[in-house]
């Protein structure tokens, strides 16, 4: 079974930092784009960032650009999200997600099929 | 950024009902549209990808349609386990954006 297990969440003061980790198992980790998606309490889903298989391409939502950094270590089957300059509005459950991209017949697709259970980040003084 | 607008935001229905949720994109996203189901305290679950492809293991009462800017998720006969929140999600261009969600409640 494919499993993604997040860790590293916690309570942090505004302006502080955290590093989230995601341990992947049951998949050839280096073969997949990976994403982080977050969900603030009682709110909807927000895609945060993703990273290419070899780490050479990274994309972010505007609200975290310059503050968050996505990275990966394929030798360790691990995905990371460094969170700096944290704000109250960053409070959320952060999910590690596998991205799938390809083509079936004439249909191109890109979707997120495997999700971890999430790790909670709370930014508060 | 591409805006995704779902309707309705909430919906009350009964077991056995046929239910349709719509999702509209602010620009064409071809078929890069996916649907998720989320239950309280749980991670989202992929139901439909590429607008109409059923994810493995998902019951056939779920179906998706549409392309371009207008999409629908249909549940043909609601079951008790289907009461949840549903999200559409575009992966045509970053930032990948979700609809605001549709909460499906028991009537």
Interface residues (C-beta under 8 A of the other chain):
Chain A: X35 X37 X44 X45 X46 X47 X50 X59 X60 X61 X62 X95 X100 X104 X107 X108 X109 X110 X111 X112 X113 X115 X116 X117 X118
Chain B: X1 X30 X31 X32 X34 X36 X38 X43 X44 X45 X46 X49 X50 X53 X55 X87 X89 X91 X94 X95 X96 X97 X98 X99 X100 X101
